[in-house]
Amino acid sequence: MSGASDIDHVFSLLVEVGRRKGDDLPEGASGAALFCYVPARKEDEAVRETVAILKDAGLAPLEVTSYGTFRERKEAGQEIAEEEAELMRRAVEQDAVVIAEMQPLYEDKTKSGAKDD
């Protein structure tokens, strides 16, 4: 498989997850942001599948933001790096959700609500 048509229907999703017992996120993290590639014909299908897989993996999905399909992103003028396109091709070839990046999130301890007097 090669070429854009193989990945035209791969959605780019940003998923924010919270903490859950046994989630293997770093100590002190309040959650994580995961950037995923998901082959699907419709956005709601991509979101449902991703949330289900993350829950099965012991994570607690809170919010999902879709950046659209490869085709939609290209039509909007976004540049997509070859490395990113390769991960999309892998998602198609494996018919799987590919987590491209995971960034732990930490709450800002300086915003405790205390007044500075």
N, CA and C atoms as a LAMMPS dump frame, in Angstrom:
ITEM: TIMESTEP
0
ITEM: NUMBER OF ATOMS
351
ITEM: BOX BOUNDS ff ff ff
-5.0000000000000000e+02 5.0000000000000000e+02
-5.0000000000000000e+02 5.0000000000000000e+02
-5.0000000000000000e+02 5.0000000000000000e+02
ITEM: ATOMS id mol type element x y z
1 1 1 N 0.836 -1.188 0
2 1 2 C 0 0 0
3 1 3 C 0.873 1.241 0
4 2 1 N 0.559 2.155 -0.864
5 2 2 C 1.264 3.425 -0.839
6 2 3 C 0.386 4.466 -1.489
7 3 1 N 0.684 5.699 -1.167
8 3 2 C -0.098 6.786 -1.745
9 3 3 C -1.15 7.304 -0.794
10 4 1 N -1.631 8.512 -1.103
11 4 2 C -2.581 9.19 -0.232
12 4 3 C -3.915 8.469 -0.145
13 5 1 N -4.368 7.824 -1.235
14 5 2 C -5.695 7.215 -1.22
15 5 3 C -5.821 6.134 -0.154
16 6 1 N -4.712 5.482 0.205
17 6 2 C -4.735 4.471 1.253
18 6 3 C -5.073 5.079 2.611
19 7 1 N -4.762 6.324 2.781
20 7 2 C -4.931 6.947 4.094
21 7 3 C -5.948 8.081 4.098
22 8 1 N -6.688 8.221 3.003
23 8 2 C -7.68 9.296 2.915
24 8 3 C -8.682 9.282 4.057
25 9 1 N -9.019 8.097 4.562
26 9 2 C -10.039 7.98 5.602
27 9 3 C -9.445 7.645 6.974
28 10 1 N -8.261 8.156 7.232
29 10 2 C -7.654 7.998 8.555
30 10 3 C -7.858 9.298 9.314
31 11 1 N -8.532 9.189 10.455
32 11 2 C -8.798 10.357 11.294
33 11 3 C -7.634 10.606 12.24
34 12 1 N -7.378 11.874 12.494
35 12 2 C -6.395 12.302 13.488
36 12 3 C -7.18 12.766 14.712
37 13 1 N -6.969 12.083 15.832
38 13 2 C -7.709 12.393 17.051
39 13 3 C -6.759 12.726 18.189
40 14 1 N -7.133 13.728 18.971
41 14 2 C -6.436 14.056 20.206
42 14 3 C -7.357 13.635 21.343
43 15 1 N -6.878 12.729 22.195
44 15 2 C -7.699 12.205 23.275
45 15 3 C -7.06 12.584 24.608
46 16 1 N -7.844 13.241 25.454
47 16 2 C -7.39 13.542 26.804
48 16 3 C -7.934 12.461 27.722
49 17 1 N -7.049 11.875 28.517
50 17 2 C -7.456 10.844 29.465
51 17 3 C -7.163 11.306 30.879
52 18 1 N -8.009 10.86 31.805
53 18 2 C -7.796 11.132 33.219
54 18 3 C -7.138 9.924 33.874
55 19 1 N -7.036 9.991 35.188
56 19 2 C -6.413 8.904 35.942
57 19 3 C -7.408 7.78 36.201
58 20 1 N -6.885 6.59 36.271
59 20 2 C -7.656 5.391 36.581
60 20 3 C -6.693 4.426 37.257
61 21 1 N -7.141 3.731 38.27
62 21 2 C -6.282 2.796 38.99
63 21 3 C -5.642 1.81 38.014
64 22 1 N -4.324 1.678 38.108
65 22 2 C -3.592 0.759 37.251
66 22 3 C -3.352 1.247 35.841
67 23 1 N -3.457 2.567 35.6
68 23 2 C -3.332 3.097 34.235
69 23 3 C -1.891 3.22 33.733
70 24 1 N -0.914 3.029 34.599
71 24 2 C 0.509 3.098 34.24
72 24 3 C 0.983 4.481 33.797
73 25 1 N 0.199 5.524 34.082
74 25 2 C 0.673 6.881 33.808
75 25 3 C 1.69 7.255 34.886
76 26 1 N 2.582 8.19 34.595
77 26 2 C 3.606 8.57 35.567
78 26 3 C 3.008 9.099 36.874
79 27 1 N 3.704 8.823 37.964
80 27 2 C 3.281 9.326 39.274
81 27 3 C 3.214 10.848 39.234
82 28 1 N 2.151 11.399 39.759
83 28 2 C 1.977 12.846 39.798
84 28 3 C 1.241 13.413 38.596
85 29 1 N 1.09 12.605 37.554
86 29 2 C 0.358 13.078 36.374
87 29 3 C -1.133 13.096 36.683
88 30 1 N -1.825 14.097 36.158
89 30 2 C -3.278 14.172 36.334
90 30 3 C -3.997 13.472 35.189
91 31 1 N -3.26 13.089 34.166
92 31 2 C -3.807 12.418 32.996
93 31 3 C -2.789 12.462 31.881
94 32 1 N -3.287 12.357 30.649
95 32 2 C -2.384 12.396 29.499
96 32 3 C -3.155 12.827 28.264
97 33 1 N -2.403 13.306 27.287
98 33 2 C -2.948 13.627 25.974
99 33 3 C -2.335 12.627 24.992
100 34 1 N -3.195 11.982 24.212
101 34 2 C -2.743 10.992 23.24
102 34 3 C -3.161 11.434 21.846
103 35 1 N -2.215 11.434 20.921
104 35 2 C -2.529 11.759 19.534
105 35 3 C -2.595 10.441 18.784
106 36 1 N -3.761 10.172 18.174
107 36 2 C -4.025 8.877 17.561
108 36 3 C -4.422 9.013 16.098
109 37 1 N -4.132 7.948 15.339
110 37 2 C -4.592 7.826 13.957
111 37 3 C -5.515 6.62 13.895
112 38 1 N -6.7 6.834 13.295
113 38 2 C -7.729 5.8 13.301
114 38 3 C -8.369 5.672 11.918
115 39 1 N -8.261 4.491 11.292
116 39 2 C -8.936 4.311 10.006
117 39 3 C -10.429 4.086 10.246
118 40 1 N -11.266 4.888 9.61
119 40 2 C -12.724 4.756 9.765
120 40 3 C -13.402 5.526 8.642
121 41 1 N -14.634 5.149 8.333
122 41 2 C -15.39 5.848 7.293
123 41 3 C -16.085 7.092 7.842
124 42 1 N -16.406 7.064 9.148
125 42 2 C -17.1 8.2 9.758
126 42 3 C -16.407 8.576 11.06
127 43 1 N -16.503 9.871 11.379
128 43 2 C -15.851 10.386 12.578
129 43 3 C -16.367 9.729 13.851
130 44 1 N -17.692 9.559 13.977
131 44 2 C -18.229 8.972 15.206
132 44 3 C -17.749 7.536 15.386
133 45 1 N -17.557 6.81 14.305
134 45 2 C -17.009 5.451 14.364
135 45 3 C -15.572 5.485 14.885
136 46 1 N -14.773 6.428 14.381
137 46 2 C -13.38 6.562 14.812
138 46 3 C -13.305 6.89 16.297
139 47 1 N -14.16 7.793 16.747
140 47 2 C -14.169 8.182 18.162
141 47 3 C -14.591 7 19.035
142 48 1 N -15.693 6.327 18.672
143 48 2 C -16.175 5.19 19.466
144 48 3 C -15.122 4.096 19.591
145 49 1 N -14.5 3.76 18.464
146 49 2 C -13.494 2.699 18.468
147 49 3 C -12.297 3.082 19.342
148 50 1 N -11.85 4.309 19.213
149 50 2 C -10.689 4.766 19.991
150 50 3 C -10.996 4.764 21.48
151 51 1 N -12.141 5.295 21.865
152 51 2 C -12.526 5.327 23.282
153 51 3 C -12.618 3.909 23.839
154 52 1 N -13.229 3.004 23.097
155 52 2 C -13.37 1.62 23.557
156 52 3 C -12.004 0.963 23.769
157 53 1 N -11.087 1.165 22.827
158 53 2 C -9.76 0.562 22.931
159 53 3 C -8.985 1.146 24.107
160 54 1 N -9.085 2.459 24.31
161 54 2 C -8.378 3.082 25.431
162 54 3 C -8.945 2.615 26.765
163 55 1 N -10.26 2.45 26.844
164 55 2 C -10.863 1.92 28.078
165 55 3 C -10.389 0.494 28.334
166 56 1 N -10.346 -0.332 27.28
167 56 2 C -9.847 -1.703 27.417
168 56 3 C -8.4 -1.73 27.877
169 57 1 N -7.646 -0.689 27.534
170 57 2 C -6.231 -0.596 27.911
171 57 3 C -6.056 -0.028 29.322
172 58 1 N -7.165 0.234 30.019
173 58 2 C -7.076 0.721 31.389
174 58 3 C -6.993 2.222 31.522
175 59 1 N -7.272 2.944 30.452
176 59 2 C -7.248 4.406 30.517
177 59 3 C -8.666 4.945 30.674
178 60 1 N -8.779 6.219 31.032
179 60 2 C -10.072 6.856 31.278
180 60 3 C -10.257 8.045 30.338
181 61 1 N -10.711 7.799 29.104
182 61 2 C -10.91 8.904 28.154
183 61 3 C -11.91 9.93 28.683
184 62 1 N -11.541 11.214 28.577
185 62 2 C -12.395 12.307 29.044
186 62 3 C -12.944 13.134 27.886
187 63 1 N -12.071 13.407 26.914
188 63 2 C -12.456 14.301 25.813
189 63 3 C -11.707 13.897 24.549
190 64 1 N -12.413 13.965 23.425
191 64 2 C -11.807 13.632 22.134
192 64 3 C -12.004 14.814 21.193
193 65 1 N -10.913 15.236 20.558
194 65 2 C -10.965 16.288 19.552
195 65 3 C -10.519 15.682 18.229
196 66 1 N -11.356 15.828 17.21
197 66 2 C -11.004 15.32 15.891
198 66 3 C -10.445 16.446 15.036
199 67 1 N -9.345 16.152 14.354
200 67 2 C -8.759 17.098 13.412
201 67 3 C -9.109 16.716 11.982
202 68 1 N -10.003 15.727 11.832
203 68 2 C -10.455 15.314 10.514
204 68 3 C -9.618 14.203 9.92
205 69 1 N -9.967 13.845 8.684
206 69 2 C -9.243 12.798 7.972
207 69 3 C -8.025 13.38 7.279
208 70 1 N -7.195 12.483 6.8
209 70 2 C -6.034 12.903 6.012
210 70 3 C -6.493 13.797 4.867
211 71 1 N -7.524 13.351 4.138
212 71 2 C -8.03 14.111 2.993
213 71 3 C -8.504 15.498 3.427
214 72 1 N -9.287 15.568 4.509
215 72 2 C -9.808 16.859 4.988
216 72 3 C -8.672 17.795 5.397
217 73 1 N -7.673 17.241 6.048
218 73 2 C -6.552 18.063 6.478
219 73 3 C -5.763 18.598 5.282
220 74 1 N -5.542 17.745 4.269
221 74 2 C -4.833 18.18 3.059
222 74 3 C -5.637 19.248 2.324
223 75 1 N -6.962 19.044 2.21
224 75 2 C -7.818 20.018 1.524
225 75 3 C -7.84 21.358 2.25
226 76 1 N -7.613 21.328 3.571
227 76 2 C -7.574 22.562 4.362
228 76 3 C -6.209 23.242 4.275
229 77 1 N -5.282 22.625 3.533
230 77 2 C -3.972 23.233 3.34
231 77 3 C -2.934 22.862 4.383
232 78 1 N -3.241 21.892 5.229
233 78 2 C -2.27 21.475 6.239
234 78 3 C -1.168 20.645 5.598
235 79 1 N 0.047 20.888 6.031
236 79 2 C 1.158 20.055 5.584
237 79 3 C 1.246 18.857 6.514
238 80 1 N 1.364 17.69 5.926
239 80 2 C 1.463 16.46 6.711
240 80 3 C 2.806 15.829 6.394
241 81 1 N 3.618 15.701 7.433
242 81 2 C 4.966 15.151 7.27
243 81 3 C 4.896 13.69 6.847
244 82 1 N 5.922 13.222 6.151
245 82 2 C 5.967 11.836 5.695
246 82 3 C 5.911 10.865 6.884
247 83 1 N 6.539 11.235 7.987
248 83 2 C 6.504 10.38 9.192
249 83 3 C 5.064 10.2 9.68
250 84 1 N 4.29 11.274 9.655
251 84 2 C 2.893 11.222 10.062
252 84 3 C 2.084 10.37 9.082
253 85 1 N 2.316 10.55 7.795
254 85 2 C 1.624 9.761 6.772
255 85 3 C 1.959 8.282 6.922
256 86 1 N 3.193 7.974 7.284
257 86 2 C 3.588 6.575 7.48
258 86 3 C 2.823 5.948 8.654
259 87 1 N 2.641 6.707 9.719
260 87 2 C 1.851 6.188 10.852
261 87 3 C 0.392 5.972 10.44
262 88 1 N -0.118 6.836 9.577
263 88 2 C -1.479 6.656 9.058
264 88 3 C -1.569 5.395 8.212
265 89 1 N -0.547 5.151 7.387
266 89 2 C -0.529 3.932 6.569
267 89 3 C -0.496 2.694 7.471
268 90 1 N 0.262 2.777 8.556
269 90 2 C 0.324 1.654 9.499
270 90 3 C -1.052 1.396 10.103
271 91 1 N -1.786 2.453 10.434
272 91 2 C -3.135 2.298 10.977
273 91 3 C -4.03 1.564 9.984
274 92 1 N -3.913 1.905 8.699
275 92 2 C -4.712 1.244 7.657
276 92 3 C -4.29 -0.214 7.509
277 93 1 N -2.995 -0.448 7.394
278 93 2 C -2.487 -1.807 7.186
279 93 3 C -2.856 -2.739 8.337
280 94 1 N -2.816 -2.228 9.561
281 94 2 C -3.112 -3.045 10.738
282 94 3 C -4.577 -2.953 11.153
283 95 1 N -5.333 -2.106 10.468
284 95 2 C -6.724 -1.833 10.832
285 95 3 C -6.808 -1.621 12.344
286 96 1 N -6.037 -0.655 12.811
287 96 2 C -5.881 -0.455 14.245
288 96 3 C -5.758 1.025 14.584
289 97 1 N -6.009 1.328 15.838
290 97 2 C -5.756 2.66 16.373
291 97 3 C -4.257 2.74 16.656
292 98 1 N -3.595 3.716 16.063
293 98 2 C -2.171 3.913 16.299
294 98 3 C -2.007 5.138 17.182
295 99 1 N -1.395 4.944 18.339
296 99 2 C -1.101 6.064 19.229
297 99 3 C 0.273 6.59 18.84
298 100 1 N 0.271 7.763 18.236
299 100 2 C 1.501 8.336 17.713
300 100 3 C 2.312 9.054 18.784
301 101 1 N 1.61 9.597 19.772
302 101 2 C 2.286 10.37 20.813
303 101 3 C 1.461 10.341 22.086
304 102 1 N 2.149 10.264 23.215
305 102 2 C 1.49 10.31 24.52
306 102 3 C 2.255 11.304 25.384
307 103 1 N 1.544 12.315 25.871
308 103 2 C 2.156 13.349 26.702
309 103 3 C 1.456 13.373 28.054
310 104 1 N 2.165 13.022 29.14
311 104 2 C 1.542 13.117 30.46
312 104 3 C 1.155 14.567 30.759
313 105 1 N 0.064 14.747 31.477
314 105 2 C -0.399 16.074 31.876
315 105 3 C -0.261 16.213 33.377
316 106 1 N 0.16 17.386 33.81
317 106 2 C 0.331 17.675 35.233
318 106 3 C -0.433 18.933 35.566
319 107 1 N -1.149 18.913 36.676
320 107 2 C -1.87 20.106 37.101
321 107 3 C -0.872 21.141 37.575
322 108 1 N -1.171 22.396 37.292
323 108 2 C -0.312 23.494 37.702
324 108 3 C -0.535 23.756 39.187
325 109 1 N 0.438 23.381 39.996
326 109 2 C 0.306 23.515 41.455
327 109 3 C 0.319 24.972 41.905
328 110 1 N 0.762 25.898 41.034
329 110 2 C 0.802 27.307 41.421
330 110 3 C -0.573 27.949 41.361
331 111 1 N -1.534 27.294 40.745
332 111 2 C -2.879 27.84 40.637
333 111 3 C -3.796 27.19 41.667
334 112 1 N -3.428 27.315 42.918
335 112 2 C -4.173 26.654 43.99
336 112 3 C -5.362 27.464 44.463
337 113 1 N -5.498 28.681 43.961
338 113 2 C -6.614 29.519 44.37
339 113 3 C -6.284 30.395 45.58
340 114 1 N -5.091 30.253 46.133
341 114 2 C -4.694 31.045 47.294
342 114 3 C -4.385 32.467 46.848
343 115 1 N -4.765 33.417 47.687
344 115 2 C -4.492 34.826 47.395
345 115 3 C -3.091 35.195 47.844
346 116 1 N -2.453 36.022 47.044
347 116 2 C -1.15 36.563 47.415
348 116 3 C -1.386 37.89 48.11
349 117 1 N -1.084 37.953 49.403
350 117 2 C -1.281 39.207 50.158
351 117 3 C 0.043 39.793 50.548
